[in-house]
Amino acid sequence: MQEKPKVTISRTRPAVSALQDFAFTAEMLPAGGPLSEYRQRAWEIYRRLPMPTTAEEAWRRTDLRGLPAATLRLPAAEAWRDLPPVPSHLLQPLTAEQHGGQVVLLPGGGDDPSTGSGQRLDPALVARGVIFTDLRAAEREHPDLVARMAGQTVRVEEGKFAALAGALSQNGVVLYVPPGVTVEQPLHSVLWGPGAGLAHLSHILVWVDDGASVTYVHEAASPDEADSMHAGLLEVRVGQGARLTFVELQSWGRGVWNFSHERIQVERDGNLDWIFGAVGSRLTKNFSELELVGEGATGRMSGFYFADGNQHLDHDTQQNHLAPHTTSDLLFKGALKGRSRSVWQGMIYVAPGAQKTDGYQANRNLVLSKEARADSIPGLEILADDVRCTHGATVGRLEEEPLFYLKSRGIPPAEAERLMVEGFFDPIMQRIPFDGVRQRFQQAIQDKMMAA
């Protein structure tokens, strides 16, 4: 009788090849200042944490083996002098006819008078106690405030890139709005990151104190160049009864590896409107968390993304309801062309005792080519019994019937597809109260649809 062959079944994942680590050293830590201890602790954690691999659940769909970590370097002081300047269109208002203040962050720090970049704030706001400046200036002029803000919402233990940005951030923004102050004109910051082989590290700190109100727009951008990287932290606190409209635009060049850890905490009766747009980078891994920490807090997250070519965009969102009578509403919509890939992982978490929670999340994806792929993974974790939480996700292609209808009316095929894509994104556009931001998104749609 012939013996059956033995079959060995492995229940372990295949080994992942070792990733390169960065060549940064402790001597690169900024010396002195109010964040000295914070940075030293972040550095120790950074050195201890390994590079993330696909063996970790949060990174299972995002592979970093192509990241040239060992060759990346920090920008030298005032490196911007030898690099492409900030395009003028990035300095224009997106949410009003003029800015109440503007901060432009350049590689290596400093101001570029030839483009008018640097930092500006309406003297009337300065007189009312508003602080809006770059991180280095804030460390010199407002050390106690910076020390109170850094590390309070995002912990450097949360990941390798969070620790790296905490330890070595060269650029950043500090925004503080005192209690009861309403900032009428939007504030605007631009992080400009040209230069092949450079690692741009940023740290943004925002505190909208009790009863205050402000609209803040932040954009990160760069030209299309060879491999470079951005790693950033965003820490935001919205006080009791305060209101923040935060617009975040990501238009990194196609050679940029982009990593960020972002968390916004909203206290009792506070209100947040968070608008997010991503069209750039080679690869993005973004952790965005909304924490409703006070009773009656509300938050809305509206996301737009469009990938083409070989772009890889991975957005990990979290809506944490940590107090009763809180409301969150998330809608992310994306389109994909070429061989691009998107990943969205979402979670609504309701803590024990967070009764009367109302949470909603939805992710809709439009796949425009056979080689593109969208992964959409919603989730709920509910530990209270009097809540209303819903979620949903869809991945689909353009419907043939309405496309045929448009073409039968004499509309060229390319124009018909563009109209349908614009219609797909219309629910996101309706959430955006600013014409300039809507126009920027609509222009991105046109550019992507026209690309080969």
Backbone torsions as a table, in degrees:
resi	resn	phi	psi	omega
1	MET	NA	130.6	-176.2
2	GLN	-74.5	133.0	-179.4
3	GLU	-76.6	134.5	178.4
4	LYS	-71.3	140.4	178.1
5	PRO	-66.5	144.5	178.5
6	LYS	-81.7	136.7	179.3
7	VAL	-116.2	125.9	178.7
8	THR	-102.3	124.3	-179.3
9	ILE	-105.3	123.8	178.5
10	SER	-97.8	130.8	178.7
11	ARG	-102.4	10.4	177.7
12	THR	-105.0	154.9	179.0
13	ARG	-75.7	150.9	175.1
14	PRO	-58.5	147.1	-179.9
15	ALA	-64.3	139.8	177.8
16	VAL	-98.1	129.6	-177.5
17	SER	-60.8	146.3	-176.4
18	ALA	-61.5	137.9	177.8
19	LEU	-90.9	148.8	173.0
20	GLN	-64.3	148.4	171.4
21	ASP	-106.6	165.4	-178.9
22	PHE	-74.4	159.7	-179.7
23	ALA	-99.7	18.5	-179.7
24	PHE	-70.6	152.9	-179.1
25	THR	-128.6	164.0	-179.8
26	ALA	-62.8	-25.2	179.5
27	GLU	-66.7	-15.0	180.0
28	MET	-85.0	-6.6	179.1
29	LEU	-63.8	133.0	174.5
30	PRO	-57.3	134.3	-174.2
31	ALA	-87.2	141.3	172.8
32	GLY	66.7	-168.6	177.6
33	GLY	86.1	173.6	-175.5
34	PRO	-68.7	-16.9	-178.0
35	LEU	-102.2	14.3	-175.6
36	SER	-58.7	-51.5	-179.0
37	GLU	-65.7	-40.8	179.1
38	TYR	-59.5	-45.7	-178.0
39	ARG	-67.7	-38.5	179.7
40	GLN	-64.0	-41.9	178.6
41	ARG	-66.0	-41.7	177.7
42	ALA	-61.3	-39.2	179.9
43	TRP	-64.3	-42.6	179.7
44	GLU	-62.7	-39.6	178.5
45	ILE	-69.6	-41.3	177.7
46	TYR	-57.4	-44.9	-179.2
47	ARG	-66.2	-29.5	-177.2
48	ARG	-80.7	-32.7	-175.2
49	LEU	-81.2	136.4	176.2
50	PRO	-78.5	165.2	172.2
51	MET	-65.1	138.4	179.8
52	PRO	-67.4	144.6	179.2
53	THR	-128.7	172.5	179.7
54	THR	-71.2	-2.6	173.9
55	ALA	-76.1	-16.3	177.7
56	GLU	-89.6	138.7	-175.2
57	GLU	-59.0	-43.0	-177.3
58	ALA	-65.5	-23.1	-176.6
59	TRP	-112.9	13.1	-171.4
60	ARG	-61.4	-27.7	-176.8
61	ARG	-107.6	9.4	-178.4
62	THR	-132.5	110.5	-173.7
63	ASP	-100.2	127.1	-176.7
64	LEU	-102.1	13.4	-174.3
65	ARG	-65.6	-17.0	177.0
66	GLY	-88.7	-5.6	-178.3
67	LEU	-68.0	120.1	-178.6
68	PRO	-82.9	60.0	-171.3
69	ALA	-57.4	-42.3	-172.5
70	ALA	-66.1	-21.8	-176.4
71	THR	-98.7	-7.1	-178.7
72	LEU	-74.2	145.0	-179.4
73	ARG	-135.7	157.5	177.2
74	LEU	-77.9	147.2	176.8
75	PRO	-64.1	140.7	174.6
76	ALA	-71.1	165.8	179.0
77	ALA	-56.0	129.3	-179.6
78	GLU	52.3	40.9	178.8
79	ALA	-61.9	-21.9	-177.6
80	TRP	-60.0	-22.5	-178.2
81	ARG	-60.8	-27.7	-178.5
82	ASP	-107.7	15.5	-176.4
83	LEU	-123.6	164.1	178.5
84	PRO	-56.8	139.3	-178.8
85	PRO	-75.5	169.0	177.5
86	VAL	-67.0	126.8	175.6
87	PRO	-61.0	142.3	-174.9
88	SER	-61.7	-31.5	-176.9
89	HIS	-67.0	-24.8	178.3
90	LEU	-71.9	-18.7	-177.9
91	LEU	-92.5	-2.5	-177.9
92	GLN	-83.2	148.4	177.8
93	PRO	-61.8	140.2	176.8
94	LEU	-109.4	-19.1	-172.6
95	THR	-120.4	0.3	178.9
96	ALA	-168.3	179.9	180.0
97	GLU	-74.8	-23.4	178.1
98	GLN	-151.5	160.9	179.9
99	HIS	-90.6	147.7	168.1
100	GLY	-78.5	-22.2	177.8
101	GLY	-170.9	155.6	-179.5
102	GLN	-146.0	138.5	174.7
103	VAL	-126.6	127.8	177.9
104	VAL	-116.0	123.5	-177.2
105	LEU	-103.2	122.4	-176.5
106	LEU	-114.7	154.9	178.4
107	PRO	-58.6	126.0	179.9
108	GLY	83.0	-0.3	177.4
109	GLY	79.0	170.1	179.9
110	GLY	99.7	173.6	-178.9
111	ASP	-113.2	147.6	177.7
112	ASP	-110.7	96.9	-177.1
113	PRO	-65.6	-20.9	-178.2
114	SER	-67.7	-26.2	178.7
115	THR	-108.0	-1.5	-177.7
116	GLY	75.7	11.7	-179.8
117	SER	-82.0	164.5	-175.0
118	GLY	142.9	-132.9	177.4
119	GLN	-139.8	138.7	-179.4
120	ARG	-141.2	145.8	176.3
121	LEU	-148.4	133.7	179.2
122	ASP	-53.2	125.7	-179.6
123	PRO	-54.9	-31.2	178.5
124	ALA	-64.5	-35.0	177.6
125	LEU	-73.2	-37.5	176.3
126	VAL	-59.3	-42.2	-179.1
127	ALA	-65.2	-24.6	179.6
128	ARG	-92.5	5.4	174.4
129	GLY	92.8	6.2	178.5
130	VAL	-72.1	135.2	176.6
131	ILE	-116.5	124.3	178.6
132	PHE	-146.5	101.5	-172.9
133	THR	-155.0	175.2	177.6
134	ASP	-80.3	162.1	-172.0
135	LEU	-62.0	-40.6	-177.7
136	ARG	-63.8	-45.4	178.6
137	ALA	-64.2	-38.5	179.7
138	ALA	-64.6	-37.0	177.9
139	GLU	-63.5	-34.2	178.5
140	ARG	-76.9	-43.4	-169.4
141	GLU	-96.7	-23.9	-177.8
142	HIS	-136.9	58.1	-173.0
143	PRO	-62.2	-39.3	-178.4
144	ASP	-65.1	-41.2	179.6
145	LEU	-64.0	-46.0	-179.4
146	VAL	-61.2	-42.4	180.0
147	ALA	-63.2	-32.5	179.9
148	ARG	-75.4	-23.0	-173.8
149	MET	-95.5	-39.3	-172.7
150	ALA	-69.3	133.0	176.7
151	GLY	77.3	10.1	-176.8
152	GLN	-90.0	-24.3	179.2
153	THR	-117.0	-32.0	175.0
154	VAL	-113.3	123.8	178.5
155	ARG	-89.9	137.3	-178.6
156	VAL	-66.6	-17.4	177.2
157	GLU	-70.6	-8.1	-172.9
158	GLU	-73.3	-12.4	178.2
159	GLY	173.1	162.8	-179.4
160	LYS	-57.0	-44.6	-176.4
161	PHE	-76.6	-30.1	174.3
162	ALA	-63.8	-44.0	178.9
163	ALA	-66.2	-39.5	179.4
164	LEU	-61.6	-47.7	179.4
165	ALA	-64.7	-38.7	178.5
166	GLY	-63.6	-36.7	-176.4
167	ALA	-79.4	-42.7	-167.0
168	LEU	-118.3	11.4	-177.5
169	SER	-55.3	125.5	178.3
170	GLN	-98.0	-23.4	-177.6
171	ASN	-127.0	157.2	177.3
172	GLY	176.1	173.9	-179.6
173	VAL	-129.8	141.4	171.8
174	VAL	-122.6	121.3	176.9
175	LEU	-122.9	124.7	174.9
176	TYR	-131.9	126.1	176.1
177	VAL	-114.6	117.0	-175.8
178	PRO	-64.6	164.9	-179.0
179	PRO	-55.0	133.7	173.8
180	GLY	76.7	-1.0	-177.5
181	VAL	-88.1	129.6	174.9
182	THR	-105.4	121.2	177.6
183	VAL	-93.9	109.4	-173.9
184	GLU	-73.0	-46.0	-178.4
185	GLN	-87.7	136.9	-179.0
186	PRO	-62.4	150.1	174.0
187	LEU	-101.1	148.7	-170.3
188	HIS	-140.1	134.7	173.3
189	SER	-133.4	149.0	179.8
190	VAL	-130.4	127.0	171.6
191	LEU	-102.6	111.4	-176.6
192	TRP	-105.5	121.9	-171.5
193	GLY	-127.4	62.9	176.0
194	PRO	-78.7	171.0	175.0
195	GLY	109.3	114.5	177.6
196	ALA	-68.4	140.9	175.9
197	GLY	76.3	10.0	-177.9
198	LEU	-99.2	149.3	174.1
199	ALA	-109.2	112.5	179.5
200	HIS	-97.2	119.0	-176.2
201	LEU	-117.3	127.5	-174.2
202	SER	-132.5	156.4	179.4
203	HIS	-144.4	114.4	-178.3
204	ILE	-110.1	128.3	-177.4
205	LEU	-122.5	124.8	-178.5
206	VAL	-132.4	133.0	175.3
207	TRP	-136.7	109.6	174.3
208	VAL	-99.8	104.0	-170.7
209	ASP	-72.2	173.2	-172.3
210	ASP	-51.3	128.9	175.7
211	GLY	73.9	4.0	-179.3
212	ALA	-88.6	169.2	-178.4
213	SER	-150.8	139.0	-179.4
214	VAL	-161.7	152.2	168.8
215	THR	-112.9	128.0	-175.5
216	TYR	-130.3	128.5	179.5
217	VAL	-116.2	126.7	177.3
218	HIS	-126.3	131.1	179.1
219	GLU	-128.0	136.4	175.1
220	ALA	-115.8	130.1	-174.1
221	ALA	-153.4	162.4	176.2
222	SER	-164.0	164.7	173.1
223	PRO	-73.6	169.4	174.3
224	ASP	-79.8	109.4	-178.3
225	GLU	-137.4	179.6	177.3
226	ALA	-65.5	178.7	-172.0
227	ASP	-49.0	127.2	169.3
228	SER	-147.3	-179.5	-172.8
229	MET	-146.4	150.6	167.6
230	HIS	-129.8	134.4	170.7
231	ALA	-130.9	128.6	-173.8
232	GLY	-141.5	157.9	174.0
233	LEU	-119.9	140.7	172.7
234	LEU	-128.8	118.4	179.1
235	GLU	-122.7	119.7	-175.6
236	VAL	-132.3	137.0	175.3
237	ARG	-126.7	124.7	177.0
238	VAL	-108.8	114.8	-172.4
239	GLY	-74.0	-176.3	-177.3
240	GLN	-64.4	126.1	178.8
241	GLY	67.9	11.3	-179.0
242	ALA	-89.3	163.0	-179.8
243	ARG	-133.1	133.5	176.3
244	LEU	-134.1	128.0	166.2
245	THR	-107.5	116.6	-175.1
246	PHE	-118.8	119.2	179.0
247	VAL	-109.6	124.4	-176.0
248	GLU	-125.0	118.6	-177.1
249	LEU	-117.9	130.9	-180.0
250	GLN	-118.4	110.4	177.6
251	SER	-131.9	48.9	176.7
252	TRP	-62.0	153.7	175.9
253	GLY	-66.0	165.6	-172.5
254	ARG	-72.6	-5.0	176.7
255	GLY	-101.1	5.4	-171.8
256	VAL	-93.9	130.7	168.9
257	TRP	-93.0	119.0	-169.2
258	ASN	-118.6	126.0	-178.7
259	PHE	-132.6	135.7	178.9
260	SER	-151.0	147.2	172.1
261	HIS	-119.7	119.6	-174.8
262	GLU	-131.1	135.4	176.4
263	ARG	-146.1	132.9	176.3
264	ILE	-120.2	123.4	177.4
265	GLN	-101.5	132.7	-179.7
266	VAL	-119.0	123.3	-176.7
267	GLU	-90.9	-173.2	-171.6
268	ARG	-50.9	124.7	177.7
269	ASP	60.8	14.6	175.2
270	GLY	-78.3	162.1	-176.6
271	ASN	-137.0	131.4	179.3
272	LEU	-126.9	134.4	170.4
273	ASP	-123.1	107.1	-172.9
274	TRP	-110.1	114.5	-178.0
275	ILE	-112.4	127.2	-171.0
276	PHE	-128.8	133.4	176.7
277	GLY	-135.1	134.6	-179.1
278	ALA	-136.6	121.3	176.4
279	VAL	-131.4	-8.6	-173.4
280	GLY	-113.5	-169.6	178.3
281	SER	84.8	157.8	169.3
282	ARG	-79.8	-46.3	178.5
283	LEU	-143.8	135.6	176.7
284	THR	-127.2	133.4	168.2
285	LYS	-126.8	111.8	-172.0
286	ASN	-124.2	124.0	173.4
287	PHE	-103.6	114.7	-178.8
288	SER	-122.0	120.7	-177.2
289	GLU	-125.1	134.7	171.8
290	LEU	-107.9	122.8	178.8
291	GLU	-117.3	115.5	176.9
292	LEU	-95.7	97.4	-169.5
293	VAL	-99.4	-8.7	-179.5
294	GLY	-125.1	149.1	-179.3
295	GLU	-58.3	135.0	179.1
296	GLY	82.9	3.5	179.6
297	ALA	-71.8	144.9	178.5
298	THR	-132.6	148.8	178.7
299	GLY	-151.0	138.7	177.1
300	ARG	-125.3	132.7	179.8
301	MET	-121.1	121.7	-178.3
302	SER	-123.5	118.0	-174.2
303	GLY	-119.4	137.9	177.1
304	PHE	-126.9	130.6	173.3
305	TYR	-146.8	148.9	-180.0
306	PHE	-145.8	117.5	-178.0
307	ALA	-116.3	146.9	173.9
308	ASP	-145.2	-177.6	-178.5
309	GLY	59.1	-129.3	177.9
310	ASN	-107.5	20.9	-178.3
311	GLN	-62.8	148.0	177.9
312	HIS	-132.1	114.3	-178.1
313	LEU	-118.9	118.9	-177.1
314	ASP	-122.8	112.3	-178.9
315	HIS	-115.3	124.5	-178.6
316	ASP	-114.4	109.0	-175.5
317	THR	-112.1	150.0	-179.8
318	GLN	-140.1	131.2	174.1
319	GLN	-115.8	105.9	-175.4
320	ASN	-103.2	114.4	176.3
321	HIS	-97.1	105.6	-174.0
322	LEU	-109.6	3.6	-180.0
323	ALA	-146.0	160.8	-179.7
324	PRO	-69.6	160.4	173.7
325	HIS	56.6	44.6	177.3
326	THR	-111.7	153.4	-175.4
327	THR	-134.5	131.9	174.2
328	SER	-132.3	149.1	-176.2
329	ASP	-145.8	112.4	-179.2
330	LEU	-119.8	131.0	172.4
331	LEU	-137.3	115.9	176.2
332	PHE	-116.6	128.8	177.9
333	LYS	-128.6	137.2	-177.6
334	GLY	-143.2	155.5	175.3
335	ALA	-128.9	151.7	-176.1
336	LEU	-137.4	138.5	175.6
337	LYS	-128.5	172.3	175.2
338	GLY	62.8	-133.5	178.0
339	ARG	-109.2	24.6	-175.6
340	SER	-72.7	165.9	180.0
341	ARG	-143.2	139.3	173.2
342	SER	-122.2	147.8	174.2
343	VAL	-131.4	128.0	171.5
344	TRP	-127.7	123.5	174.6
345	GLN	-120.7	119.4	-176.7
346	GLY	-122.8	149.5	178.7
347	MET	-145.3	131.1	167.0
348	ILE	-102.4	121.8	178.4
349	TYR	-114.6	129.2	177.3
350	VAL	-118.0	116.6	-176.0
351	ALA	-74.6	157.8	173.7
352	PRO	-56.7	131.9	179.8
353	GLY	89.0	-7.5	179.9
354	ALA	-84.7	62.1	-177.3
355	GLN	-71.3	161.4	-179.6
356	LYS	61.8	27.6	175.1
357	THR	-73.0	141.2	174.1
358	ASP	-127.5	107.6	-176.7
359	GLY	-126.1	138.2	-179.8
360	TYR	-139.1	138.5	173.5
361	GLN	-145.7	140.9	178.0
362	ALA	-148.5	141.4	176.1
363	ASN	-131.5	124.1	-179.3
364	ARG	-122.0	133.3	-176.9
365	ASN	-128.6	138.9	178.4
366	LEU	-118.1	115.7	-177.7
367	VAL	-99.0	119.7	-171.1
368	LEU	-105.6	2.7	177.0
369	SER	-147.4	160.0	-177.2
370	LYS	-68.4	-28.9	-175.1
371	GLU	-88.2	-14.8	-179.2
372	ALA	-75.1	157.5	-177.6
373	ARG	-147.0	139.1	176.6
374	ALA	-127.3	127.2	173.3
375	ASP	-108.2	127.2	-177.0
376	SER	-130.4	118.0	-170.2
377	ILE	-131.7	89.6	176.9
378	PRO	-81.6	160.5	179.4
379	GLY	-156.8	153.8	176.2
380	LEU	-131.2	138.9	170.0
381	GLU	-135.5	104.7	-171.2
382	ILE	-117.1	120.2	-178.5
383	LEU	-117.1	18.3	173.7
384	ALA	-126.5	161.6	-171.6
385	ASP	-112.0	0.8	179.0
386	ASP	-126.1	75.1	-174.0
387	VAL	-139.2	166.0	171.3
388	ARG	-132.8	107.4	-177.7
389	CYS	-131.3	131.1	178.5
390	THR	-135.3	152.4	177.0
391	HIS	-149.0	161.8	179.0
392	GLY	-166.4	157.6	179.8
393	ALA	-151.5	141.7	177.4
394	THR	-138.7	147.5	172.6
395	VAL	-134.6	122.8	-177.4
396	GLY	-155.8	178.2	179.5
397	ARG	-112.9	172.4	177.1
398	LEU	-60.6	136.2	179.1
399	GLU	-74.1	134.2	-175.4
400	GLU	-69.5	-36.7	-173.9
401	GLU	-65.4	-52.6	178.1
402	PRO	-66.2	-30.3	177.0
403	LEU	-65.1	-43.3	177.6
404	PHE	-63.4	-39.8	179.5
405	TYR	-59.7	-46.1	-179.3
406	LEU	-63.5	-42.8	-179.4
407	LYS	-67.7	-33.4	179.1
408	SER	-69.1	-16.8	177.0
409	ARG	-93.4	14.3	175.3
410	GLY	88.5	6.8	178.8
411	ILE	-82.8	127.4	179.9
412	PRO	-57.6	148.8	-176.5
413	PRO	-53.7	-44.3	-178.3
414	ALA	-64.0	-40.6	179.4
415	GLU	-68.7	-37.2	178.5
416	ALA	-63.5	-43.0	177.9
417	GLU	-63.3	-41.8	-179.9
418	ARG	-61.9	-42.1	179.6
419	LEU	-62.6	-39.9	180.0
420	MET	-69.1	-37.0	177.6
421	VAL	-66.4	-41.6	176.7
422	GLU	-61.6	-38.8	176.7
423	GLY	-64.7	-36.6	177.3
424	PHE	-60.6	-40.4	-177.7
425	PHE	-84.4	-5.7	-174.1
426	ASP	-56.2	-39.3	177.9
427	PRO	-58.5	-33.3	175.7
428	ILE	-71.4	-43.3	-179.9
429	MET	-59.7	-35.7	-179.8
430	GLN	-66.9	-21.7	178.9
431	ARG	-82.1	-12.7	-173.7
432	ILE	-96.9	115.9	-175.5
433	PRO	-84.8	9.4	-173.5
434	PHE	-120.8	123.2	-178.6
435	ASP	-61.3	-40.3	-177.5
436	GLY	-62.2	-39.6	179.3
437	VAL	-70.1	-43.6	177.6
438	ARG	-59.7	-43.1	179.7
439	GLN	-63.5	-38.4	178.4
440	ARG	-62.9	-43.4	178.7
441	PHE	-65.4	-42.3	-179.4
442	GLN	-65.2	-36.7	176.2
443	GLN	-66.1	-38.0	177.3
444	ALA	-62.5	-39.7	177.9
445	ILE	-61.6	-45.9	180.0
446	GLN	-62.6	-44.9	-179.0
447	ASP	-61.6	-43.8	-179.7
448	LYS	-66.6	-40.5	-178.6
449	MET	-68.4	-30.0	-179.5
450	MET	-83.5	-18.1	-178.5
451	ALA	-65.6	148.1	179.7
452	ALA	-67.1	NA	NA
